[in-house]
Amino acid sequence: MVSSPHEAMHRIFQHDLELFGRLSCVLGLGVPTPVKATVLPTDLTETSPVERRVDTLLRFENPEHGPFLLAIEAQREKDPAKPASWAYYTAYLWTKYRLPTTLMVVCQDRATAEWAQQPVASGPPQLPTLTLRPLVVGPHNMPVITDPDEARADLALAALAAITHGADPCVGAILKALSTALQAVPEDVADPIIEFTAQGLAKCRAKHIWRKLVAVDLSFYKSYISEEIRDEGRVQGETRRAAEDILDVLEVRGMDVPETVRERIAACDDLETLRHWHRRAVIAPSADAIFTEDA
């Protein structure tokens, strides 16, 4: 199943067609900056019933070396079957378009990135007819952008860097720099960057940091993220009040409430469970008996 992080890691190159040219400079690839980029169909299906689709496919025009293709794959974990598929994509595109083809794999964790960048040969060691060497982008080679001015200079690159560093300890500073940079740009420019970042971090703990930054630093932003943040705030408020009501009942009844009971009540985020405990608190013989069925 295609996930939001998977989509964000490659669709951002469709959103900003010049991003690859700037990224190649950041990574020191030595690729001349393309003068034109075109989004191509991603369907690589043949007449056979096997369907094959590359995540994003771009055609670049380069005045020095001529046109070339860039196939972009988002990879979140190791998959032994992928190298063969990637080799197929590259060979098929080369055959179909008769253009040099580069495969770029975008990863969010270092282990997957190290696995993806290992060369894989289609033949035996003595006869490596086709060797796959993808260009890998991930936390091992993407810049750590914690300066809002640097982030503002290239918002798409800063968003991609934040996505690839989603699991890094310093991701909070990275996201803060990006949210600060987005405050000074028009909403129509900021909105897609906010969305890509949110989607790219959907499977990371950093998603909570980004959602809070969006709510505080980017209050103008109106989307499903804003709605989710408001809904979560409302639920959190209700659960907090429900927990306080339980403790009030126990204290009014003059019961001793151990710290372990207080912590368990405070840690519960299920409103229905809290309501259940509240009803038990009225008749329970002791504070901890609210958690048992025979209360």
C-alpha positions as a Markdown table, in Angstrom:
| # | Residue | x | y | z |
|---|---|---|---|---|
| 1 | Met | 0.0 | 0.0 | 0.0 |
| 2 | Val | 1.3 | 3.4 | -1.0 |
| 3 | Ser | 1.8 | 5.6 | 2.1 |
| 4 | Ser | 2.0 | 9.4 | 2.5 |
| 5 | Pro | 5.8 | 9.4 | 3.3 |
| 6 | His | 6.3 | 7.3 | 0.1 |
| 7 | Glu | 4.4 | 9.8 | -2.0 |
| 8 | Ala | 6.0 | 12.9 | -0.5 |
| 9 | Met | 9.6 | 11.6 | -1.1 |
| 10 | His | 9.2 | 11.5 | -4.9 |
| 11 | Arg | 6.2 | 13.9 | -5.7 |
| 12 | Ile | 8.2 | 16.8 | -4.3 |
| 13 | Phe | 10.4 | 16.5 | -7.4 |
| 14 | Gln | 7.2 | 16.8 | -9.6 |
| 15 | His | 6.1 | 19.9 | -7.6 |
| 16 | Asp | 9.5 | 21.6 | -8.1 |
| 17 | Leu | 11.0 | 20.5 | -11.4 |
| 18 | Glu | 14.3 | 22.4 | -10.7 |
| 19 | Leu | 14.8 | 20.6 | -7.3 |
| 20 | Phe | 17.0 | 17.8 | -8.8 |
| 21 | Gly | 19.3 | 20.4 | -10.4 |
| 22 | Arg | 19.9 | 22.1 | -7.1 |
| 23 | Leu | 20.1 | 18.8 | -5.2 |
| 24 | Ser | 22.8 | 17.6 | -7.6 |
| 25 | Cys | 24.9 | 20.6 | -6.6 |
| 26 | Val | 24.3 | 20.0 | -2.9 |
| 27 | Leu | 25.5 | 16.4 | -3.3 |
| 28 | Gly | 28.4 | 17.3 | -5.6 |
| 29 | Leu | 27.3 | 15.0 | -8.4 |
| 30 | Gly | 28.9 | 17.1 | -11.2 |
| 31 | Val | 25.8 | 17.0 | -13.3 |
| 32 | Pro | 25.3 | 20.2 | -15.3 |
| 33 | Thr | 22.1 | 22.1 | -14.3 |
| 34 | Pro | 19.3 | 21.1 | -16.7 |
| 35 | Val | 17.6 | 23.9 | -18.5 |
| 36 | Lys | 14.2 | 22.2 | -18.8 |
| 37 | Ala | 12.3 | 19.4 | -17.0 |
| 38 | Thr | 9.2 | 17.5 | -18.0 |
| 39 | Val | 7.1 | 15.1 | -16.0 |
| 40 | Leu | 6.6 | 11.9 | -18.0 |
| 41 | Pro | 4.0 | 9.0 | -17.6 |
| 42 | Thr | 5.1 | 6.6 | -14.9 |
| 43 | Asp | 3.4 | 3.5 | -16.3 |
| 44 | Leu | 6.0 | 1.0 | -17.4 |
| 45 | Thr | 3.4 | -1.8 | -18.1 |
| 46 | Glu | 4.0 | -4.0 | -21.1 |
| 47 | Thr | 1.4 | -6.0 | -23.1 |
| 48 | Ser | 1.8 | -8.8 | -20.6 |
| 49 | Pro | -0.5 | -8.7 | -17.5 |
| 50 | Val | 2.4 | -7.6 | -15.2 |
| 51 | Glu | 2.0 | -3.9 | -14.2 |
| 52 | Arg | 5.2 | -1.9 | -13.4 |
| 53 | Arg | 5.2 | 1.7 | -12.3 |
| 54 | Val | 8.1 | 3.9 | -11.3 |
| 55 | Asp | 7.2 | 6.4 | -8.6 |
| 56 | Thr | 8.2 | 9.6 | -10.5 |
| 57 | Leu | 9.7 | 9.9 | -14.0 |
| 58 | Leu | 11.2 | 13.2 | -15.2 |
| 59 | Arg | 12.9 | 14.2 | -18.5 |
| 60 | Phe | 15.6 | 16.8 | -18.3 |
| 61 | Glu | 17.1 | 18.9 | -21.1 |
| 62 | Asn | 20.8 | 19.7 | -20.8 |
| 63 | Pro | 22.6 | 21.9 | -23.3 |
| 64 | Glu | 25.9 | 20.3 | -22.7 |
| 65 | His | 25.1 | 16.6 | -22.7 |
| 66 | Gly | 21.6 | 16.4 | -24.2 |
| 67 | Pro | 18.4 | 15.1 | -22.6 |
| 68 | Phe | 18.3 | 12.4 | -19.9 |
| 69 | Leu | 15.7 | 10.6 | -17.8 |
| 70 | Leu | 15.5 | 10.6 | -14.0 |
| 71 | Ala | 13.5 | 7.8 | -12.4 |
| 72 | Ile | 12.8 | 8.4 | -8.7 |
| 73 | Glu | 11.9 | 5.7 | -6.3 |
| 74 | Ala | 10.9 | 6.3 | -2.6 |
| 75 | Gln | 12.1 | 3.4 | -0.5 |
| 76 | Arg | 11.3 | 3.2 | 3.3 |
| 77 | Glu | 12.8 | -0.2 | 4.0 |
| 78 | Lys | 15.0 | -3.0 | 2.6 |
| 79 | Asp | 13.3 | -5.1 | -0.1 |
| 80 | Pro | 15.4 | -7.9 | -1.7 |
| 81 | Ala | 13.1 | -7.9 | -4.7 |
| 82 | Lys | 13.6 | -4.2 | -5.5 |
| 83 | Pro | 17.0 | -4.2 | -7.2 |
| 84 | Ala | 15.7 | -6.5 | -10.0 |
| 85 | Ser | 12.7 | -4.2 | -10.4 |
| 86 | Trp | 14.9 | -1.1 | -10.5 |
| 87 | Ala | 17.1 | -2.8 | -13.1 |
| 88 | Tyr | 14.0 | -3.5 | -15.2 |
| 89 | Tyr | 12.8 | 0.1 | -14.9 |
| 90 | Thr | 16.2 | 1.5 | -16.0 |
| 91 | Ala | 16.5 | -0.9 | -19.0 |
| 92 | Tyr | 12.9 | -0.4 | -20.1 |
| 93 | Leu | 13.1 | 3.3 | -20.0 |
| 94 | Trp | 16.4 | 3.3 | -21.9 |
| 95 | Thr | 14.8 | 1.1 | -24.5 |
| 96 | Lys | 11.5 | 3.0 | -24.7 |
| 97 | Tyr | 12.9 | 6.6 | -24.8 |
| 98 | Arg | 16.4 | 5.9 | -26.2 |
| 99 | Leu | 17.8 | 8.3 | -23.6 |
| 100 | Pro | 20.4 | 7.9 | -20.8 |
| 101 | Thr | 18.5 | 7.0 | -17.6 |
| 102 | Thr | 19.4 | 7.6 | -14.0 |
| 103 | Leu | 17.7 | 5.9 | -11.0 |
| 104 | Met | 17.5 | 7.9 | -7.8 |
| 105 | Val | 16.3 | 6.3 | -4.6 |
| 106 | Val | 15.1 | 8.5 | -1.7 |
| 107 | Cys | 15.3 | 6.9 | 1.8 |
| 108 | Gln | 14.5 | 8.1 | 5.3 |
| 109 | Asp | 16.8 | 5.9 | 7.3 |
| 110 | Arg | 20.5 | 5.3 | 7.1 |
| 111 | Ala | 20.3 | 1.5 | 7.0 |
| 112 | Thr | 18.0 | 1.5 | 4.0 |
| 113 | Ala | 20.1 | 4.1 | 2.3 |
| 114 | Glu | 23.3 | 2.0 | 2.7 |
| 115 | Trp | 21.5 | -1.1 | 1.4 |
| 116 | Ala | 20.1 | 0.7 | -1.6 |
| 117 | Gln | 23.4 | 2.2 | -2.7 |
| 118 | Gln | 25.2 | -1.1 | -2.9 |
| 119 | Pro | 25.8 | -2.1 | -6.6 |
| 120 | Val | 23.9 | -5.1 | -7.7 |
| 121 | Ala | 24.9 | -7.2 | -10.8 |
| 122 | Ser | 22.3 | -9.1 | -12.8 |
| 123 | Gly | 24.8 | -11.8 | -13.8 |
| 124 | Pro | 27.4 | -13.9 | -11.9 |
| 125 | Pro | 30.5 | -12.2 | -10.6 |
| 126 | Gln | 32.5 | -13.2 | -13.6 |
| 127 | Leu | 29.9 | -11.9 | -16.1 |
| 128 | Pro | 28.2 | -8.8 | -14.6 |
| 129 | Thr | 26.2 | -8.0 | -17.8 |
| 130 | Leu | 24.2 | -5.3 | -16.1 |
| 131 | Thr | 25.2 | -3.6 | -12.8 |
| 132 | Leu | 22.8 | -1.3 | -11.0 |
| 133 | Arg | 24.3 | 1.6 | -9.2 |
| 134 | Pro | 21.4 | 3.9 | -8.1 |
| 135 | Leu | 21.9 | 7.4 | -6.8 |
| 136 | Val | 20.7 | 7.3 | -3.2 |
| 137 | Val | 19.5 | 10.3 | -1.3 |
| 138 | Gly | 19.0 | 10.0 | 2.5 |
| 139 | Pro | 20.1 | 11.1 | 5.9 |
| 140 | His | 23.7 | 10.1 | 5.1 |
| 141 | Asn | 24.2 | 12.8 | 2.5 |
| 142 | Met | 21.4 | 15.3 | 2.8 |
| 143 | Pro | 22.2 | 18.7 | 4.5 |
| 144 | Val | 21.0 | 19.4 | 8.0 |
| 145 | Ile | 19.3 | 22.8 | 7.6 |
| 146 | Thr | 18.7 | 24.5 | 10.9 |
| 147 | Asp | 19.1 | 28.1 | 9.7 |
| 148 | Pro | 15.7 | 29.7 | 8.6 |
| 149 | Asp | 17.5 | 31.9 | 6.1 |
| 150 | Glu | 19.1 | 28.8 | 4.5 |
| 151 | Ala | 15.7 | 27.0 | 4.5 |
| 152 | Arg | 14.0 | 30.0 | 3.0 |
| 153 | Ala | 16.6 | 30.1 | 0.1 |
| 154 | Asp | 15.3 | 26.7 | -1.1 |
| 155 | Leu | 12.1 | 25.6 | 0.5 |
| 156 | Ala | 11.7 | 22.4 | -1.5 |
| 157 | Leu | 15.2 | 21.3 | -0.7 |
| 158 | Ala | 14.7 | 22.1 | 3.0 |
| 159 | Ala | 11.5 | 20.1 | 3.0 |
| 160 | Leu | 13.2 | 17.1 | 1.4 |
| 161 | Ala | 16.1 | 17.4 | 3.9 |
| 162 | Ala | 13.6 | 17.5 | 6.8 |
| 163 | Ile | 11.8 | 14.4 | 5.4 |
| 164 | Thr | 15.0 | 12.4 | 5.0 |
| 165 | His | 16.2 | 13.4 | 8.5 |
| 166 | Gly | 12.8 | 12.6 | 10.1 |
| 167 | Ala | 14.4 | 10.1 | 12.5 |
| 168 | Asp | 17.4 | 12.2 | 13.5 |
| 169 | Pro | 17.7 | 13.6 | 17.0 |
| 170 | Cys | 18.1 | 17.1 | 15.6 |
| 171 | Val | 14.9 | 17.0 | 13.6 |
| 172 | Gly | 13.2 | 19.5 | 15.9 |
| 173 | Ala | 15.7 | 22.2 | 15.0 |
| 174 | Ile | 15.4 | 21.3 | 11.3 |
| 175 | Leu | 11.6 | 21.6 | 11.4 |
| 176 | Lys | 11.7 | 24.8 | 13.4 |
| 177 | Ala | 14.0 | 26.4 | 10.8 |
| 178 | Leu | 11.5 | 25.3 | 8.0 |
| 179 | Ser | 8.4 | 26.6 | 9.8 |
| 180 | Thr | 10.1 | 29.9 | 10.6 |
| 181 | Ala | 11.2 | 30.2 | 6.9 |
| 182 | Leu | 7.6 | 29.6 | 5.7 |
| 183 | Gln | 6.2 | 32.4 | 7.8 |
| 184 | Ala | 7.7 | 35.0 | 5.4 |
| 185 | Val | 6.4 | 33.5 | 2.1 |
| 186 | Pro | 3.0 | 33.7 | 0.3 |
| 187 | Glu | 0.5 | 31.1 | 1.4 |
| 188 | Asp | 0.3 | 29.5 | -2.1 |
| 189 | Val | 4.0 | 28.9 | -1.9 |
| 190 | Ala | 4.0 | 27.7 | 1.7 |
| 191 | Asp | 1.0 | 25.4 | 1.5 |
| 192 | Pro | 2.4 | 22.6 | -0.7 |
| 193 | Ile | 5.7 | 22.6 | 1.3 |
| 194 | Ile | 3.7 | 22.2 | 4.5 |
| 195 | Glu | 1.8 | 19.3 | 3.0 |
| 196 | Phe | 4.8 | 17.5 | 1.6 |
| 197 | Thr | 6.6 | 17.8 | 4.9 |
| 198 | Ala | 3.6 | 16.5 | 6.8 |
| 199 | Gln | 3.1 | 13.6 | 4.5 |
| 200 | Gly | 6.8 | 12.7 | 4.5 |
| 201 | Leu | 6.9 | 12.6 | 8.3 |
| 202 | Ala | 3.7 | 10.7 | 8.7 |
| 203 | Lys | 5.5 | 7.5 | 9.8 |
| 204 | Cys | 8.0 | 9.3 | 12.1 |
| 205 | Arg | 7.7 | 10.6 | 15.6 |
| 206 | Ala | 8.7 | 14.0 | 14.2 |
| 207 | Lys | 5.2 | 14.3 | 12.7 |
| 208 | His | 4.0 | 15.5 | 16.1 |
| 209 | Ile | 6.7 | 18.2 | 16.2 |
| 210 | Trp | 5.7 | 19.4 | 12.8 |
| 211 | Arg | 2.0 | 19.5 | 13.5 |
| 212 | Lys | 2.6 | 21.6 | 16.6 |
| 213 | Leu | 4.9 | 24.0 | 14.7 |
| 214 | Val | 2.2 | 24.3 | 12.0 |
| 215 | Ala | -0.4 | 25.2 | 14.6 |
| 216 | Val | 1.8 | 27.8 | 16.3 |
| 217 | Asp | 4.1 | 29.2 | 13.6 |
| 218 | Leu | 1.8 | 28.8 | 10.6 |
| 219 | Ser | -1.6 | 29.6 | 12.0 |
| 220 | Phe | -2.7 | 30.9 | 8.6 |
| 221 | Tyr | -2.5 | 27.4 | 7.2 |
| 222 | Lys | -5.9 | 25.7 | 6.7 |
| 223 | Ser | -6.0 | 22.0 | 5.8 |
| 224 | Tyr | -6.5 | 18.6 | 7.2 |
| 225 | Ile | -3.5 | 19.1 | 9.4 |
| 226 | Ser | -5.1 | 22.1 | 11.1 |
| 227 | Glu | -8.4 | 20.2 | 11.5 |
| 228 | Glu | -6.6 | 17.2 | 13.0 |
| 229 | Ile | -4.6 | 19.4 | 15.4 |
| 230 | Arg | -7.9 | 21.1 | 16.5 |
| 231 | Asp | -9.6 | 17.8 | 16.9 |
| 232 | Glu | -6.8 | 16.3 | 18.9 |
| 233 | Gly | -6.7 | 19.4 | 21.2 |
| 234 | Arg | -10.4 | 19.0 | 21.8 |
| 235 | Val | -10.1 | 15.3 | 22.7 |
| 236 | Gln | -7.1 | 16.0 | 24.9 |
| 237 | Gly | -9.1 | 18.6 | 26.7 |
| 238 | Glu | -12.0 | 16.2 | 27.3 |
| 239 | Thr | -9.8 | 13.4 | 28.5 |
| 240 | Arg | -8.0 | 15.8 | 30.9 |
| 241 | Arg | -11.3 | 17.0 | 32.4 |
| 242 | Ala | -12.6 | 13.4 | 32.6 |
| 243 | Ala | -9.5 | 12.4 | 34.6 |
| 244 | Glu | -9.9 | 15.4 | 36.9 |
| 245 | Asp | -13.5 | 14.4 | 37.5 |
| 246 | Ile | -12.5 | 10.9 | 38.6 |
| 247 | Leu | -10.0 | 12.3 | 41.1 |
| 248 | Asp | -12.5 | 14.8 | 42.4 |
| 249 | Val | -15.0 | 12.0 | 43.1 |
| 250 | Leu | -12.4 | 10.0 | 45.0 |
| 251 | Glu | -11.3 | 12.9 | 47.0 |
| 252 | Val | -14.8 | 14.0 | 47.9 |
| 253 | Arg | -15.4 | 10.4 | 49.2 |
| 254 | Gly | -12.4 | 10.9 | 51.4 |
| 255 | Met | -10.4 | 8.1 | 49.8 |
| 256 | Asp | -6.6 | 7.8 | 49.7 |
| 257 | Val | -5.5 | 8.0 | 46.1 |
| 258 | Pro | -2.0 | 6.4 | 45.6 |
| 259 | Glu | 0.3 | 8.1 | 43.1 |
| 260 | Thr | 0.2 | 5.0 | 40.9 |
| 261 | Val | -3.6 | 5.4 | 40.6 |
| 262 | Arg | -3.2 | 9.1 | 39.7 |
| 263 | Glu | -0.6 | 8.3 | 37.1 |
| 264 | Arg | -2.7 | 5.6 | 35.5 |
| 265 | Ile | -5.7 | 7.9 | 35.3 |
| 266 | Ala | -3.7 | 10.8 | 33.9 |
| 267 | Ala | -2.0 | 8.6 | 31.3 |
| 268 | Cys | -5.3 | 7.2 | 29.9 |
| 269 | Asp | -6.3 | 8.9 | 26.6 |
| 270 | Asp | -9.4 | 6.8 | 26.0 |
| 271 | Leu | -12.5 | 8.9 | 26.8 |
| 272 | Glu | -14.8 | 5.9 | 27.1 |
| 273 | Thr | -12.5 | 4.2 | 29.6 |
| 274 | Leu | -12.3 | 7.3 | 31.7 |
| 275 | Arg | -16.0 | 7.6 | 31.8 |
| 276 | His | -16.2 | 4.0 | 32.8 |
| 277 | Trp | -13.8 | 4.6 | 35.7 |
| 278 | His | -15.7 | 7.7 | 36.7 |
| 279 | Arg | -18.9 | 5.6 | 37.2 |
| 280 | Arg | -16.9 | 3.1 | 39.3 |
| 281 | Ala | -15.4 | 5.9 | 41.4 |
| 282 | Val | -18.8 | 6.6 | 42.8 |
| 283 | Ile | -19.1 | 3.1 | 44.4 |
| 284 | Ala | -15.6 | 1.6 | 44.5 |
| 285 | Pro | -14.4 | 0.6 | 48.0 |
| 286 | Ser | -10.9 | 1.9 | 47.2 |
| 287 | Ala | -9.2 | 4.1 | 44.6 |
| 288 | Asp | -7.5 | 1.3 | 42.8 |
| 289 | Ala | -10.8 | -0.7 | 42.7 |
| 290 | Ile | -12.1 | 1.5 | 40.0 |
| 291 | Phe | -9.9 | -0.5 | 37.6 |
| 292 | Thr | -11.5 | -3.9 | 38.5 |
| 293 | Glu | -14.8 | -5.4 | 37.3 |
| 294 | Asp | -16.0 | -6.3 | 40.8 |
| 295 | Ala | -15.9 | -2.7 | 42.0 |
